[in-house]
Amino acid sequence: MAVTVVLQVPAQPGKGAELAKSFEDILPDTRAYKGCNGVTVHEDASDPDKLILIEHWDSAEDHTAYSNWRKDSGTLGGVMGLAAGRPVTTVYNDLS
């Protein structure tokens, strides 16, 4: 079943734009990963240090495989160094 994943990542104060740029730098690999149908980065309209990524995947299993690859590859170190806390991931089943 297709899923939409929402990843909430708070940036360190004043680092929202830098965090968004860091995500954009690594997203070509995400978009090319098996099962990924797209991912976009968004900032809160009233607080540019609150970011979310909205990801569309063929299945939760594809997203899990991708997440494991990201953790194992170590590519998130620089990105997460700009975060103010742990990201929150929510997976939604696509019903339409």
N, C-alpha and C positions, 0 to 999 in steps of 0.2 A: 504494500500500500504506500502511495506517495505521502510524503510528510513535508511540513514546513517547520523549520527550526528557527527559533528566535534566540539569539545570543546577546545578552545584556552585558556590556562591559563599561564600568565607570572608569574614566580617565583620572589621573592625578590632576589636581587643580591647575588649570591653564594649559593642560597637555592634550585636550580633546582633538585639536586639528592635527597634531603630531601623531596621535594614536590612529586617527582615521587614515592618515597617509601611510602609516606602517601597515595597516590592514590592506589598503589598496595595493601596496607593493607585493604582498604575498597572495592576493586573491586570484591572479591568473592560474596558479597551480590548483587552487580550490575549484575554480570553474571548469578546469580540465579533468578533474578527478572523476572516476567512474561513478555514475549515478547523480552527479550534481547537475541540476537544471538551471542554476543561477544563484547568485548571492549579491546582495546590495548592502551598503553601509549607510546608516542614518544617524543624525544627531538630534537630540531633543531640541525643539524650537526655543525653549526658554533656558536651556543649560547645555552649551556646546561640549561640556565635559561628560555628558551622558550619551553613550553610543549604543546602538543596537545593530546587529547584522541580521538580515532576513535571508534565510537559505532555503532553497527548494531542492528536494532529493527524491529519487525514485523510491527509496525505502529507508526505514530507520536503520536497517543493517548497513546500507551504503554509507549513511552518515556516521555510524559507529566505526566502520572501517576507516573512513577518512579521519575521524577524531583520533583514533589510535595511531594512524600514520603521522599526523601532526605532532602528537606527543613524542613518538619514537624518533622523529627526525630532528627534534630540537629547534625547529624553526619559529616556535612561538616565544622563545626567550626574550628577544628584543621587543616584540610587540607587547608581551605581558609585563615587561619592565616599565611600561608607561601606564599600566592600569593601577587604579586605586584600591582594588580588591579583587576577589575571585569573580570570574564571570558566572553568570547564571544562564543555563541553557534550558529551554523549554521546547519540547517536541510536540507538534500538533499533527494529528492525522488529517489528511485532506479529504473532505467529505463531498466536494463538488466535482 
